[in-house]
Amino acid sequence: MKKRIIMFVVAATCISGAVTAKKVAPKLTFDAGKGLSGELTMPQGQQLKYTAYTKLYFVTQVEDSTYQYLNIFVPEGATQSSPIFMRTYVGGYMASEAGYPQAGDATGRALQEGYVVVIPGSRGRNSTVKRGKKTVYTGRAPKALLDLKAAVRYLRYFDKEISGDAEKIITDGTSAGGAMSALLGATGNNPAYEKYLVEMGAAPVRDDVFASVCFCPITDLEHADMAYEWLYGNTSSRQALANITAKQISAELSALFPVYVNSLTLHKPDGTPLTADNYLAYIKQLLIESAQFAKDAGADIPDSIGFRFSNEAGWMPPLNGGVMPSLPTKGNKMPAIQKKQVGEYITDLDMSKYLNYVSDVTALKGVPAFDSYMVGGAAASGENGEFGDASGSNANFTVFAASKTGKAIAENVKENVRLLNPMNFIGDDRSTVAQHWYIRHGARDRDTAFSVPINLAMKLQNAGKDVNFKLPWNRPHSGDYALNELFEWLNRLVK
């Protein structure tokens, strides 16, 4: 590997008295001779050897030296053609430090598969520095995304020096990290971010990626509250709310969702329109498919949560997307081979029962679920902090919340909300959108409504992208699971 150090911009002035704040970084550097040997023990005992390059600052104007760097791990046998797996550990839109590969998640598996693993740090809504006696919040929107984009640019800038192929960068994240992975995939090279990246001293190269892996992405925040109440507003827990104001707010938000979803003009995989009129039926179809897949693998699917099975009296074959396969018949009689064991086929699902099951297992979020600050007396959510300012304030970010609090949404907040929503950039001819997407949202994950990842997947698919989407059975809010399935998919793409 060729050793090389590159300079392209003059350093910023270091601010006196800062703690983990401004850092003198006159150049972006990568020295291939400074790698350190490391080893990771996998759950089955396999020892994975790698070369680690750590604390590589990906911007020259380093505002927060605790977070604005990345670590690279090159497994034995990796070449310039190896894919690059970039895993962000962002959660709750909070800061995330660059770390090391973990045996139990996708980073360890990626090393095992021969991928170069990159773990970037990024600022978040809770990251601060001291400037004299003043505490400054460094990571409010869209800072985390900007850091991750700068990390991608760093990998491209040093593509010839670092093992791995910068044309095969795969991003991965969970929850708010899933949203970041989606944003990296949807906003590649979009000029809306350029001025910020230039100010940071990011490398002057592309920031598009090859594929995005998104587990339970908490995204489309402008519309997440209405989607949540539309889905869960009629559950027993919502209807039992003692706070009359909260019940009214839930109903008002729910009524807004049909207009929004219809405005997206989405189409299901079979080409038929996905509208407010058939949306709940489509969610039901996806959940039945998820449960049937799990049942075929040996899972016990109870009827107490709303499922109906083929052994029940009066059962008729499902229409319009049902999961029972067609089998040959003799005349009008079913042949003997079609006598099914109890519950072999899932034929229907009572969505009211199922949504009550989801909300009983894990209590629903408050009302509103996301933009809650001062709405009906509710406390601020993490997302309200995400759109606050450097002083640590909270901010409303939806038209609905602003109408309830009587405060106008600042123009910079409107822009930051736009910049943090991948839905705004898919189909935008100024973005280089990743071609390949792996999106998962657990079938009992109530951290956002099912429609949020469904809308993301459908909009990507409608834009001609390769989308692998599922609601995995009985999964809560979590990520980096079913790694055999994930890497079988990825390996087909990169090879």
Buried (B, 14 or more C-beta within 10 A) or exposed (E): EEEEEEEEBEBBEEBEEBEBBBBEBEBBBBEBEEBEEBEBEBEEEEEBEBBBBBEBBBBBBBBBBBBBBBBBBBBEEBEBEBBBBBBBBBBBBBBBBBBBBBBEBBBBBBBBBBBBBBBBBBBBBBBBBEBEEEBBBBBBBBBBBBBBBBBBBBBBBBBEBBBBBBBBBBBBBBBBBBBBBBBBBBBBBBEBBBEBBEEBBBBEBBBBBBBBBBBBBBBBBBBBBBBBBBBBBBBEEBEEBEBEBBBEBBBBBBEBBBEBBBEBEBBBEEEEEBBBEBBBEBBBBBBBBBBBBBBEEEEEBEEEBBBBBBBEEEBEEBEEBBBBEEEEEEEEEEEEEEEBEEBBBBBBBBBEEBBBBBBBEEEBBBBBBBBBBBBBEBEBBBBBBBBBBBEBBBBBBBEBBBEBBEEEBBEEBBEBBBBBBBBBBBBBEEBBBBBBBBBBBBBBBBBBBBBBBBBBBBBBBBEEBBBBBBBBBBBBBBBBBEBEBBBEBBEEBBE
